[in-house]
Amino acid sequence: MAARTGASVGVAVTITILGMLCLGLFVLSMVFYGNASKAEQEKTQLKAEAESFIKGTEREREGVRRALTQANDERKSVVDYLLTQMRESMTLAAGPGSADLTASGLREQIVTLGGGEGDSLVGMVRDRDTTIDDLGTRLSQAETDRQEALTQLAAEAARVAEIESEFAIAGDIMGDDVGTMRADLKGVWQRVADLETEMNGRVDRIQGDADSEQRRLRTTIAEQRSELTVLQAQLARLRGKNPSDRPHPLAEEALADAEVRRVDPVAREVVLSIGRGEKVILGMTFAIFNDATDIRPDRVTGVYPRGKAVVEVTQINDGFSTARIIEESRGNPIVKGDVAANAVYDPNKTYKFLVYGNFDVDGDGVATPLEGEDLKALVQRWGGDLTTEITGDLDFVVLGEKPVLGPEPTTGSPVEIVEEYLRRKRIIERYDQLFDTATTTAIPVLNENRLRTLIGDFPG
């Protein structure tokens, strides 16, 4: 009984010890598990912190491994090594006090210094060195040029000093000459005054001579008019006292040279009743009228009416000619039976014209003698002859606008004005003489409008 009891106690003790051991083991396991969890958390945290400094994929880069090796050689961490390198680089790039400068700050300074966003500091320094070298070369050349300019300046200063010396001497000489010239000038002024007095006397004499010449010319004109009257009387006696026996120009109806035989309004052509046998020439123009009696001047104004059309000969045949219509009045077309007229056309003769005076050929409202030459050329172009004197075979006198004489010069007027007055006076006297002689001898007097109307050549 006692033995059995002792065994039971031993078993109980053993079980108790085992239970305590199990409990202790459980407690130790819990402690170890807690420590392991904490260690895993710390490992994860450390790994995250390490990732913030360097990624796992970046560890194998050549630059990272080289930086790690150099950091180990200097017994530094990679971060400390890189920070030290960056601070030293910023100090070298931007100078003392710039160790904490960032890359963006350095880039801003580069831009401020004139560089671009992508320019490097070393590149800028090299460009500046190149620029400095170039400027140094240019400075050296400029210094050489300056020295040469200084040399030339010194030579020029010496030459100026010599010129100033010579100028001073010349000034003294000129001062003496000016004094002499002043004295001479006074004499010249006196001679000019004497010459002016003499010229005024000559002008007075010329004016007197002009007045005498004018009186002589008036006397001569009166005598010539008297002689003309006598000659006209003799001419009247020779012709007979009956006015119907006096020669008269042909009636204006006789100026109708052809008749319109056919009209082609589509082709704008007409057929005239004159051809090669009537000596028609290419390019000749004719004024077209309804009837020959229409070719009459206005009784009040003396202006000839415009023809209702103008035609130009383009083809010549035996017995007829073809002409193109170059101008036609609206509402008054050319019809068969109309007449054509050209003052300088006659198949049997060449008309002779005397053209004198001022004309306004270009239609600018200003009549000039020069435009009278244009009118003469127009007459010659259509086959007419020109003359400067009224003769027995003269057919027409064409007079332009009568020149304006202006007021008579007063005593003391310049010689040029007196001569111009006398010239204009002679032109007007010639104009009046031609008109009086033409009307007395029954030669037709035309103005530019009448001539152009009869020729068939209208301005514009």
ZAZA-678639 format. One line per 8 residues: number of its first residue (from 1); their letters; for each residue x, y negated, z of C-alpha. Coordinates in pm, 1 decimal. Example, Ala and Ser with C-alpha at 12.3 -4.5 7.8 and 13.67 -1.06 7.14 Angstrom:
! residues 2
1 = AS = 1230.0 450.0 780.0 | 1367.0 106.0 714.0
This chain:
! residues 460
1 = MAARTGAS = 0.0 0.0 0.0 | 275.1 -223.3 94.0 | 468.7 -132.8 -221.4 | 171.9 -191.8 -439.4 | 120.4 -527.2 -276.8 | 480.2 -629.6 -333.1 | 460.3 -539.3 -695.4 | 151.4 -741.2 -740.9
9 = VGVAVTIT = 318.7 -1039.1 -587.2 | 612.9 -1003.7 -821.6 | 388.0 -982.3 -1120.6 | 202.1 -1285.0 -1002.0 | 526.3 -1476.6 -957.2 | 642.4 -1371.4 -1298.8 | 316.6 -1477.8 -1458.4 | 339.6 -1807.8 -1278.7
17 = ILGMLCLG = 692.3 -1864.5 -1395.5 | 594.8 -1771.2 -1750.5 | 303.5 -2009.9 -1736.7 | 525.9 -2286.2 -1613.8 | 777.5 -2207.2 -1886.7 | 501.0 -2211.8 -2147.1 | 378.4 -2540.3 -2011.2 | 726.8 -2684.2 -2015.8
25 = LFVLSMVF = 778.9 -2554.8 -2368.9 | 450.5 -2715.5 -2475.2 | 548.2 -3042.5 -2315.3 | 888.5 -3030.3 -2484.5 | 721.5 -2949.4 -2818.8 | 491.5 -3248.4 -2781.9 | 783.5 -3469.2 -2690.5 | 988.9 -3342.8 -2986.3
33 = YGNASKAE = 687.4 -3388.7 -3222.8 | 632.5 -3744.5 -3102.5 | 1001.6 -3821.4 -3149.3 | 993.6 -3666.7 -3495.9 | 689.3 -3875.1 -3596.8 | 854.6 -4188.6 -3466.8 | 1173.4 -4104.3 -3650.2 | 978.9 -4044.3 -3974.4
41 = QEKTQLKA = 806.2 -4381.6 -3934.8 | 1138.1 -4550.7 -3872.6 | 1281.1 -4372.3 -4177.6 | 990.5 -4491.2 -4393.3 | 1029.5 -4846.0 -4261.1 | 1404.6 -4841.1 -4319.1 | 1350.0 -4707.3 -4671.9 | 1099.9 -4989.5 -4744.9
49 = EAESFIKG = 1346.6 -5242.3 -4605.9 | 1623.6 -5090.5 -4816.8 | 1396.4 -5104.4 -5124.3 | 1351.8 -5479.7 -5066.4 | 1730.6 -5516.0 -5103.3 | 1786.4 -5268.0 -5383.7 | 1555.7 -5035.5 -5576.8 | 1628.7 -4672.0 -5598.0
57 = TEREREGV = 1650.9 -4698.1 -5977.0 | 1909.0 -4975.3 -5944.5 | 2155.1 -4781.8 -5728.6 | 2312.9 -4603.9 -6023.7 | 2377.2 -4922.6 -6226.0 | 2741.6 -4986.3 -6304.7 | 2730.9 -5339.1 -6163.4 | 2573.8 -5220.4 -5836.3
65 = RRALTQAN = 2826.1 -4940.1 -5793.3 | 3111.0 -5179.7 -5870.7 | 2971.7 -5428.5 -5617.3 | 2940.5 -5145.6 -5359.5 | 3299.9 -5039.9 -5417.6 | 3429.0 -5395.4 -5384.5 | 3214.2 -5447.7 -5071.5 | 3358.1 -5131.4 -4916.6
73 = DERKSVVD = 3709.6 -5246.0 -5004.6 | 3643.8 -5570.3 -4819.2 | 3464.0 -5384.3 -4540.5 | 3144.0 -5572.0 -4604.3 | 2791.6 -5482.6 -4685.9 | 2682.6 -5521.7 -5041.3 | 2442.8 -5803.3 -4947.4 | 2710.7 -5988.7 -4753.2
81 = YLLTQMRE = 2952.4 -5937.7 -5041.7 | 2704.2 -6064.7 -5300.8 | 2602.1 -6363.5 -5086.6 | 2965.6 -6453.7 -5037.8 | 3030.2 -6423.5 -5410.7 | 2723.8 -6639.9 -5494.2 | 2822.2 -6912.2 -5245.0 | 3174.6 -6920.5 -5382.2
89 = SMTLAAGP = 3037.9 -6931.8 -5740.7 | 2802.2 -7220.5 -5658.8 | 3087.7 -7406.6 -5486.2 | 3307.9 -7356.6 -5792.3 | 3025.6 -7458.9 -6029.3 | 2874.8 -7757.8 -5848.1 | 3149.4 -7857.5 -5602.3 | 3183.1 -7864.1 -5224.1
97 = GSADLTAS = 2858.5 -7874.1 -5034.3 | 2677.1 -7677.0 -5306.0 | 2725.1 -7328.0 -5156.3 | 2352.8 -7289.3 -5085.7 | 2252.4 -7412.9 -5435.7 | 2016.7 -7176.3 -5619.0 | 2041.8 -7069.7 -5982.2 | 1737.3 -7284.4 -6075.1
105 = GLREQIVT = 1894.2 -7581.1 -5897.9 | 2218.8 -7526.2 -6088.3 | 2021.2 -7505.3 -6415.4 | 1852.7 -7838.3 -6333.9 | 2193.1 -7997.6 -6277.4 | 2314.4 -7857.3 -6611.4 | 2010.2 -8011.2 -6785.0 | 2073.1 -8338.9 -6601.8
113 = LGGGEGDS = 2430.4 -8338.7 -6731.5 | 2300.0 -8316.0 -7087.7 | 2293.6 -7942.3 -7141.0 | 2007.9 -7731.1 -7268.8 | 1797.3 -7475.8 -7084.2 | 2010.3 -7190.3 -7219.3 | 2350.6 -7361.1 -7197.0 | 2615.1 -7228.0 -6960.4
121 = LVGMVRDR = 2828.6 -7444.8 -6737.7 | 3147.0 -7296.8 -6880.6 | 3022.9 -7364.2 -7232.2 | 2943.4 -7721.4 -7139.5 | 3288.6 -7762.3 -6987.8 | 3446.7 -7626.3 -7303.4 | 3235.5 -7861.9 -7517.2 | 3333.6 -8149.5 -7293.4
129 = DTTIDDLG = 3698.7 -8048.6 -7318.4 | 3666.5 -8043.1 -7696.7 | 3496.2 -8382.5 -7690.6 | 3762.1 -8519.4 -7455.7 | 4036.7 -8390.1 -7682.4 | 3866.4 -8551.5 -7980.8 | 3819.9 -8875.8 -7790.4 | 4182.0 -8860.0 -7684.4
137 = TRLSQAET = 4285.6 -8824.2 -8047.6 | 4059.4 -9110.3 -8147.7 | 4186.6 -9317.9 -7855.2 | 4541.5 -9254.2 -7966.0 | 4451.7 -9358.5 -8319.2 | 4265.0 -9662.0 -8185.2 | 4570.1 -9756.5 -7980.9 | 4785.3 -9724.1 -8290.5
145 = DRQEALTQ = 4538.0 -9938.5 -8482.2 | 4529.0 -10187.4 -8196.1 | 4904.0 -10219.3 -8198.3 | 4898.4 -10266.1 -8573.5 | 4618.8 -10523.4 -8539.4 | 4818.0 -10706.2 -8272.7 | 5112.5 -10714.2 -8508.3 | 4896.0 -10847.9 -8788.1
153 = LAAEAARV = 4734.4 -11094.5 -8546.7 | 5072.8 -11227.4 -8447.6 | 5166.2 -11264.8 -8814.5 | 4830.4 -11429.4 -8889.1 | 4872.8 -11663.6 -8591.2 | 5209.9 -11765.6 -8726.6 | 5056.7 -11821.9 -9072.2 | 4768.6 -12023.6 -8919.7
161 = AEIESEFA = 5015.4 -12235.4 -8728.0 | 5203.5 -12298.9 -9050.9 | 4875.3 -12382.7 -9229.9 | 4774.1 -12616.5 -8946.8 | 5105.3 -12791.4 -8981.3 | 5061.5 -12823.2 -9354.5 | 4699.2 -12929.0 -9304.0 | 4802.6 -13200.5 -9063.3
169 = IAGDIMGD = 5047.8 -13330.1 -9321.3 | 4785.7 -13303.3 -9595.6 | 4530.9 -13475.8 -9367.8 | 4763.1 -13771.4 -9329.2 | 4807.8 -13783.5 -9704.9 | 4434.3 -13748.7 -9763.7 | 4364.5 -14024.0 -9513.4 | 4577.4 -14254.1 -9722.6
177 = DVGTMRAD = 4402.3 -14128.4 -10039.2 | 4057.3 -14185.3 -9884.7 | 4146.4 -14543.1 -9815.1 | 4253.7 -14583.9 -10175.2 | 3938.8 -14404.8 -10297.9 | 3715.2 -14630.6 -10091.3 | 3867.7 -14929.5 -10257.7 | 3830.0 -14765.9 -10598.8
185 = LKGVWQRV = 3470.1 -14666.6 -10517.1 | 3376.6 -15022.8 -10446.4 | 3502.5 -15106.5 -10791.9 | 3304.5 -14818.8 -10941.0 | 2988.5 -14935.0 -10767.9 | 3041.5 -15279.4 -10913.2 | 3093.4 -15132.4 -11259.9 | 2776.1 -14917.7 -11216.5
193 = ADLETEMN = 2578.8 -15227.3 -11125.2 | 2716.8 -15405.9 -11432.0 | 2636.5 -15100.3 -11646.3 | 2280.7 -15088.2 -11510.0 | 2236.4 -15452.4 -11601.5 | 2373.4 -15380.7 -11947.7 | 2146.2 -15074.0 -11990.3 | 1840.8 -15273.3 -11886.2
201 = GRVDRIQG = 1933.8 -15525.7 -12150.6 | 1972.0 -15247.8 -12408.9 | 1634.5 -15103.4 -12313.1 | 1476.3 -15443.9 -12356.4 | 1642.0 -15476.0 -12696.3 | 1526.6 -15125.3 -12793.4 | 1174.5 -15205.8 -12676.1 | 1184.5 -15522.5 -12881.8
209 = DADSEQRR = 1313.1 -15331.0 -13183.0 | 1039.2 -15071.6 -13130.0 | 776.5 -15343.6 -13116.8 | 920.9 -15494.2 -13434.3 | 925.3 -15150.1 -13599.3 | 566.6 -15093.8 -13489.4 | 458.0 -15422.8 -13638.9 | 650.1 -15340.4 -13957.7
217 = LRTTIAEQ = 486.8 -14998.7 -13977.3 | 143.4 -15148.5 -13924.0 | 213.3 -15395.4 -14202.9 | 336.4 -15113.1 -14426.1 | 29.7 -14903.7 -14347.8 | -197.5 -15195.2 -14426.9 | -15.3 -15249.6 -14755.5 | -33.1 -14878.9 -14837.2
225 = RSELTVLQ = -402.1 -14867.2 -14754.8 | -453.4 -15168.1 -14979.7 | -260.2 -14992.7 -15253.4 | -463.0 -14674.8 -15185.3 | -783.9 -14872.9 -15224.7 | -661.7 -15003.7 -15557.0 | -559.4 -14655.4 -15665.0 | -894.4 -14516.5 -15553.6
233 = AQLARLRG = -1067.7 -14783.1 -15755.7 | -852.3 -14697.0 -16055.7 | -929.7 -14328.8 -15999.0 | -1299.6 -14405.8 -15983.8 | -1276.3 -14595.4 -16311.1 | -1087.2 -14308.7 -16470.8 | -1345.6 -14058.2 -16349.2 | -1637.0 -14280.1 -16436.8
241 = KNPSDRPH = -1854.2 -14491.5 -16217.1 | -2122.2 -14225.4 -16184.6 | -2057.6 -14034.7 -15857.7 | -2179.4 -13722.8 -16024.8 | -1873.7 -13741.0 -16252.5 | -1636.3 -13720.5 -15953.1 | -1483.3 -13380.4 -15883.2 | -1640.1 -13203.2 -15584.9
249 = PLAEEALA = -1537.7 -12883.2 -15412.4 | -1735.8 -12578.3 -15500.0 | -2051.2 -12529.6 -15298.3 | -2008.7 -12297.6 -15001.6 | -2235.9 -12050.7 -15182.7 | -1954.7 -12003.6 -15434.8 | -1740.0 -11858.0 -15156.3 | -1946.3 -11538.0 -15161.7
257 = DAEVRRVD = -1697.4 -11293.6 -15314.7 | -1882.8 -10962.9 -15322.3 | -2213.6 -10789.0 -15262.9 | -2279.4 -10492.0 -15033.2 | -2390.8 -10206.7 -15259.9 | -2420.9 -9925.8 -15007.4 | -2413.1 -9884.6 -14626.4 | -2320.3 -9569.2 -14434.3
265 = PVAREVVL = -2413.0 -9648.3 -14070.1 | -2300.4 -9305.1 -13947.8 | -1949.1 -9338.5 -14087.7 | -1964.3 -9717.2 -14023.0 | -1858.7 -9791.8 -14380.1 | -1984.3 -10014.0 -14661.2 | -1920.6 -10021.8 -15035.7 | -1839.2 -10367.4 -15182.7
273 = SIGRGEKV = -1891.4 -10467.4 -15546.9 | -1524.1 -10559.0 -15605.2 | -1235.0 -10324.7 -15665.8 | -890.9 -10283.4 -15818.0 | -971.5 -10504.7 -16116.4 | -1059.6 -10794.6 -15884.5 | -715.8 -10775.1 -15710.8 | -851.9 -10655.9 -15376.6
281 = ILGMTFAI = -576.8 -10553.0 -15132.0 | -586.4 -10299.3 -14848.7 | -647.8 -10449.1 -14506.7 | -831.0 -10756.2 -14642.2 | -1124.7 -10856.5 -14424.1 | -1456.2 -11009.5 -14528.9 | -1729.0 -11179.9 -14328.3 | -2076.6 -11041.4 -14401.7
289 = FNDATDIR = -2377.2 -11274.4 -14432.7 | -2742.5 -11210.6 -14514.9 | -2723.7 -11451.5 -14805.5 | -2472.9 -11692.7 -14961.5 | -2679.0 -11987.8 -14834.7 | -2595.9 -11881.1 -14477.5 | -2233.9 -11990.2 -14527.3 | -2300.1 -12349.5 -14426.5
297 = PDRVTGVY = -2168.1 -12556.6 -14132.9 | -2397.1 -12695.5 -13866.7 | -2502.4 -13048.9 -13964.2 | -2443.3 -13180.9 -13613.1 | -2133.8 -12993.4 -13489.4 | -1980.0 -12902.7 -13825.6 | -1910.5 -12551.0 -13695.3 | -1959.5 -12261.3 -13934.3
305 = PRGKAVVE = -2184.7 -11979.1 -13814.0 | -2023.5 -11645.5 -13744.9 | -2096.9 -11377.9 -14000.3 | -2320.1 -11102.9 -13876.5 | -2035.6 -10854.5 -13929.9 | -1670.6 -10819.5 -14030.3 | -1542.0 -10540.6 -14255.8 | -1189.3 -10431.3 -14349.1
313 = VTQINDGF = -1100.0 -10278.6 -14687.6 | -973.1 -9921.5 -14645.3 | -997.3 -9780.7 -14998.8 | -982.2 -9949.1 -15341.2 | -1131.3 -9802.3 -15659.2 | -1214.0 -9928.4 -16006.1 | -1516.0 -10152.9 -15973.8 | -1577.7 -10103.7 -15599.0
321 = STARIIEE = -1405.5 -10084.0 -15262.2 | -1479.0 -9900.9 -14936.8 | -1452.2 -10098.5 -14612.2 | -1492.2 -10000.7 -14248.7 | -1711.2 -10203.9 -14014.9 | -1487.8 -10350.5 -13742.2 | -1746.4 -10588.8 -13590.0 | -2125.0 -10600.8 -13617.6
329 = SRGNPIVK = -2395.6 -10809.9 -13449.6 | -2643.7 -10617.9 -13240.0 | -2993.3 -10620.4 -13387.4 | -2872.5 -10755.6 -13725.7 | -2710.5 -10462.9 -13910.8 | -2552.0 -10473.4 -14254.4 | -2796.2 -10386.2 -14532.8 | -2765.4 -10340.2 -14904.0
337 = GDVAANAV = -2764.7 -10676.9 -15084.4 | -2572.3 -10869.0 -14812.0 | -2282.6 -11085.7 -14932.9 | -1913.0 -11079.7 -14830.3 | -1689.3 -11387.6 -14814.7 | -1315.5 -11455.9 -14767.8 | -1191.4 -11810.9 -14819.6 | -844.3 -11718.2 -14944.1
345 = YDPNKTYK = -960.1 -11445.6 -15182.2 | -1016.1 -11517.0 -15546.6 | -938.7 -11260.9 -15818.8 | -834.4 -11537.2 -16058.1 | -627.1 -11770.9 -15839.3 | -436.8 -11819.0 -15516.1 | -574.4 -12088.8 -15287.5 | -338.5 -12353.5 -15154.8
353 = FLVYGNFD = -375.1 -12478.3 -14796.0 | -232.7 -12768.1 -14593.9 | -235.7 -12682.6 -14218.4 | -162.7 -12966.0 -13970.8 | -226.4 -13040.7 -13603.2 | -257.7 -12853.3 -13277.3 | -447.2 -12520.9 -13270.9 | -572.7 -12283.0 -13001.7
361 = VDGDGVAT = -518.4 -11949.9 -13177.6 | -489.4 -11742.2 -12860.3 | -806.9 -11888.7 -12710.1 | -650.2 -12001.3 -12381.9 | -803.8 -12348.1 -12407.2 | -469.7 -12520.3 -12481.7 | -400.9 -12630.3 -12839.7 | -32.0 -12647.9 -12934.6
369 = PLEGEDLK = 168.9 -12710.2 -13256.5 | 332.5 -12368.6 -13213.2 | -3.5 -12193.7 -13249.5 | -45.1 -12384.4 -13575.9 | 242.1 -12169.2 -13705.5 | 37.3 -11860.5 -13611.1 | -253.5 -11993.4 -13815.9 | -20.6 -12055.5 -14112.0
377 = ALVQRWGG = 97.9 -11696.0 -14085.6 | -266.0 -11582.6 -14092.9 | -327.8 -11774.9 -14416.1 | -15.8 -11631.7 -14577.6 | -109.1 -11280.3 -14467.8 | -432.2 -11302.7 -14666.2 | -257.6 -11429.3 -14979.3 | -291.3 -11806.5 -14943.0
385 = DLTTEITG = -13.0 -12055.6 -15024.2 | 95.8 -12336.0 -14789.4 | 202.2 -12691.0 -14865.4 | 288.1 -12999.0 -14659.8 | 157.4 -13268.0 -14896.4 | -175.6 -13338.5 -15060.4 | -140.1 -13263.1 -15428.7 | -380.7 -13226.7 -15718.4
393 = DLDFVVLG = -391.6 -12845.9 -15688.0 | -460.3 -12841.3 -15311.1 | -773.5 -12642.2 -15225.1 | -820.9 -12685.1 -14847.9 | -692.1 -12907.8 -14566.4 | -703.3 -12730.7 -14228.1 | -679.3 -12976.8 -13937.8 | -643.4 -12882.3 -13571.9
401 = EKPVLGPE = -716.2 -13090.8 -13266.1 | -604.1 -13451.0 -13291.5 | -312.9 -13524.0 -13054.0 | -370.1 -13765.4 -12764.9 | -156.2 -14079.4 -12786.8 | -166.7 -14194.9 -12425.7 | -110.7 -14547.5 -12290.3 | 141.8 -14772.6 -12460.7
409 = PTTGSPVE = 472.1 -14800.2 -12268.4 | 531.8 -15120.4 -12079.7 | 840.2 -15337.1 -12096.4 | 1117.0 -15169.0 -11899.8 | 992.7 -14814.4 -11962.3 | 1266.7 -14550.0 -12014.9 | 1389.0 -14500.1 -12369.8 | 1267.1 -14138.3 -12370.3
417 = IVEEYLRR = 908.3 -14243.9 -12295.5 | 917.8 -14506.0 -12569.5 | 1053.1 -14254.5 -12822.8 | 788.7 -13995.1 -12724.1 | 514.2 -14255.2 -12764.8 | 638.3 -14347.7 -13111.2 | 664.4 -13978.8 -13207.8 | 306.5 -13907.2 -13102.1
425 = KRIIERYD = 192.4 -14219.8 -13280.7 | 352.1 -14105.5 -13607.4 | 181.3 -13763.7 -13569.7 | -161.1 -13926.7 -13520.3 | -105.8 -14161.9 -13814.0 | -11.9 -13861.8 -14030.5 | -326.2 -13677.8 -13906.7 | -549.9 -13975.2 -13994.7
433 = QLFDTATT = -378.8 -14017.7 -14331.8 | -435.8 -13652.2 -14425.3 | -801.4 -13667.5 -14321.7 | -869.6 -13994.8 -14505.6 | -690.3 -13880.8 -14822.1 | -866.4 -13540.5 -14822.0 | -1213.2 -13690.5 -14777.6 | -1142.4 -13962.0 -15035.6
441 = TAIPVLNE = -1022.7 -13710.9 -15296.0 | -1305.8 -13464.4 -15212.8 | -1075.4 -13189.9 -15079.0 | -1259.3 -12967.7 -14826.6 | -1143.5 -13023.9 -14468.0 | -1167.8 -12714.1 -14247.1 | -1110.8 -12662.7 -13877.6 | -987.5 -12334.0 -13731.7
449 = NRLRTLIG = -1343.2 -12206.1 -13683.2 | -1438.4 -12272.1 -14045.5 | -1119.4 -12108.0 -14174.5 | -1163.9 -11794.8 -13962.5 | -1531.3 -11771.4 -14058.2 | -1457.2 -11786.6 -14428.8 | -1164.1 -11545.3 -14400.1 | -1365.3 -11304.1 -14186.9
457 = DFPG = -1109.0 -11302.9 -13907.3 | -1270.0 -11394.9 -13574.5 | -1063.2 -11432.4 -13255.8 | -1135.6 -11166.3 -12991.2
